[in-house]
């Protein structure tokens, strides 16, 4: 039996065109269950300044100024064993559409032992307009879930495709691992759910999906919210080292992408010259500056 972390999804660099998603145009009420769970995308920067999309995971908004809780392994590069250089945070306006990556974020603190990390969303969106007050969940309610309690899991797992994925189940037990308490659940949890949200039947945060046993994929483990609160309120973990240049490049890349999708066209500089015009209702998925 082996333990499988719900590791960030390895992502290739795409240059595909896809159906245009709805824009995230309005603020969500805090009671909207989809608005507090976000998708996190990590990028590393090459020596030439360009960015490589390293992988994705999930996160949970825990403050109105954009503090995001996730797993430490979501923000790590699996090969270098260090945090990635830049992060985008993608929010869901409508669960029928792909989340919109409106924000970048800085790594505040991470701890590989308990497998938690905190990201702070930057004050301005990628287009320069200030964000609205974020809906969020309280992480420190002192809840004591019991076996048989119903749960809902939200996140962006590989098996869920490009939109937010919601599953339901029950707490099937408790488990001690590495000195921390985890909730076992039969709710479907898969790779990419890491750092996402486990709610009780009243919509309160009770756990952070963290890992599954590789030969028992139907039983996932979520770190108990009590352990989460204790860590957040402590001084434990390593301080984030942020790559300002990489974040600036990420914001610039997203600005180019947004401008191209607004006009439906993009021209590549240099030789040979190349321009692309999109069919109606299609958009660029990503544009490489190289």
N, C-alpha and C positions, 0 to 999 in steps of 0.2 A: 504494500500500500504506500502510495506517495502523496505528498501534499502538493497541490497545484495552486499557486497564487493566481488571482484573477488579473494577470499581468496586462499591461497596456498593449493594445493591438498594434502589431507591426504594420506600418503603413507604407506602401509604395508611393512614389510621386506620380500623381495623375495629371493628365492634360485633356481630360474628357469634358464633353458638354453634357449637361443634365437638365432636367425639367426645373424651372425656376421655383423655389420655395416661397412661401409667404414671408413678408418682412416682419420683423419684430418691431411693431410700431407703437404699441400701447403698453402701459405698465400693467402688471398683473396684481390682482388682489392676493394677499398672503394665503388665503384659503385655497387658491389654485394649486393642486398638488403637483402640477408639471413645472411650475415656475421656480421652484426651489431646488430642483435637481438639474445640474448642468453637465455639459460635456466638456472635457478638458483635452486639449491637443498640445503635445509637447514637440518642440523643434530644437535641433542642434544646428550650430552655425559652422560652416566650413571656413577654411583659411581665406577663401576669396570673398567672404562676407555673405554668401548665399545661405539659405536655410534648408535644412532637411527635415521633413515631417517624420518624426520618430514613432509616434503612436498615440493612442487615445485611451481615455478612461472616463470615469464619472466623478462627480463631486456634489456637495450639498452646501447651499448658501446658509450661513449661520449668523449673519449680521446685516443690518440695513445699509451698511456702507460697502458691502461686497466682499466679506471674508468668506473664503471657500474652504471647506474641509474635504480632504480626500485621503487616499492611502499613499504612503511614501513611495511604494513601487510604481504608482501611476506617474510620478514626476521624475523617475529615474530612467536613464538610458541603460538597457539591459546589458550592453556590451562594455561601456566605459565604467559602469557602476557608480556613476555620479549623476546629479540632477541635470536635466536638459537645460538648454540655454534660454529658451523663451516659451511662453505659454499663451494660448488663446483660450478664452472661455466662451462657450456657445450656449445660447439660451433658447428655450422653446416657447414660441408664441402660440402655436397651434400644434397639437400632438399628431396631426395628420401630415405635417411637413418636417423636413430636416431642420435641426436647430441652426440658428444664425450666430456665427462667430463674431459678435459685435465688440468683444472686449479682449484686451490683453491683461496679464496679471503678473505679479512679482511673487517669488517664493519667499515666504516669511520664516518658516521653521519646518523642519522635518525630523523624523525619528524612525530609523529603520527597525529598531527593536519592537516597538509597538505597531509599526507600519502605519504611521499617520503623518500628514503634512497639511500646512496651512498656506493658501495662496490669497493675496490681496489684489482684487481687481483694480486696475488703474482708473484714475478719476475720470478720464475722458474715453469715449468710445473710439474705435479705429478711425472714425470720421471727424473726431474733434468735438462732438457735442457731448455735454456732461450726461452721465447716466442718471436715471431716476432712482429713487430710493428702492433698494432691492427687497423683495419679499424674502423671508428667511424662516428657519426653524430654530426653536430653542433647543440647545444641546444639553442643558443642565437642569432637567426636571426631576431628577431623583426617582425615575420610574423603576419598577421592579416587575418585569414581565414574567409570566408563568407559562408552563407547558400547556399547550392547547390554545393559547391566545392566537387570534388571527393576525396576519401581517401582510403588508403590501410592500413590494420591492420595486423601486424605480431606478432606471439607469440607461446606459447606452452599451449593452453587450453586443458582441460580434453576431450572436444568433438573432438579434433583434433588428438587423438592418440599419438604415440610416436615421430612423426616427426614434423617439423615446420609447422605451419598452417597459411595460408594467406587468408584474406577475403577482399572484396571491397564494397564500398558503397558511401554515400554522407553525408556531414554535414547537419543534419536536424534541427539544432537550437543550442542555447546557454543556459546555466543554471548557476545560482549562487547558490553555496552550501557551507556552513561553511565559507563564506567570500572569496571563490575562484571561478574562472571561469572555466567551463567545456564545452567541445564540445559534443553535442549530435550527434549520428550517427546511421544509420540503418545497418552499417557494422556489421557482426556477431561478438560479443564479448562475451566470456564465462569465467567461472572459470578457472584460470590458465593463462589468458591473462594479468593479473595484471603486471604492470611494463614494459610491452612490448612496441611496437612501432606503432605509427600512423603517416603515411606519407601523404603528399599532392601529387598532380599529377606530381610534379617535384622531388619526392623522398626526400623531406625535412621533418625533424621532426616537427610536429605541435602539438602533444599531447601524453600523456601517459595513455593508457587504465586503468581505476581505479575501476569502479563499474557499476552495472546494477540495475534496479528496478526489484525485484523478480517476479512481476506479469506482467512485460513488458520486457521479456528477449531479444527482438529484438532491443531494443534501449539502447545502452551502452553509458557510459560517459567517456570521456578522459580529463584529466587535461590539460588545455591549456599550450602550451610551454612557453608562456610569464610568467605564474605563476611558471613554473619549473625553468626558468632562474633566476628569482628574488630570489627564495629560494637557488639555488645552489650558487649564488653570494653573499649570505648573510652569517651571522654567526648563523642562526636559527637552532634549533634542538639539539639533544643530541649526545654527542660523543660516538662512538662505543666502547664497552668493549670487547676485543677479547680474546678468549680462545686459547692460544698458544698450550696447550696440545691437545685440541680437533682437531685443525688444523693439528698438527703433526700426530695424529692418523689417520685422514682422508687421509692424503697423503700416510701413510704407508698402509692403507687398499686398496687404489687405486693401489698402486705399486704391492701388492700381487695379486690383480685382474688382472692387466695387465700381470704380469708374467705368471699367470695361462692360460690366453687366448693366450699368445705367444706360450706356449708349448702344449696347449690343454689338460692339466691335472692339478690336484691339489691333494696334500696329506694333510690330517688333522693330526696335531700332537696330542699326548696324547692317552688315552685309551678310547674306542677301536680304533685301527688304521683304517683309511679309506682313500681310494684314488679314484679319479674319472677321467676317460678318456672320452673326448668329441668326438662325431662324427664329421666328416669333415664339415666345414663351420658353426659350432655352437660355441657359446661362453658362458662363465659364465656371468650371469646378475649381481650378487653380491655374495661375499663370506663373511660370518660372522666369525670373529675371535673366537667367542664363540661356 
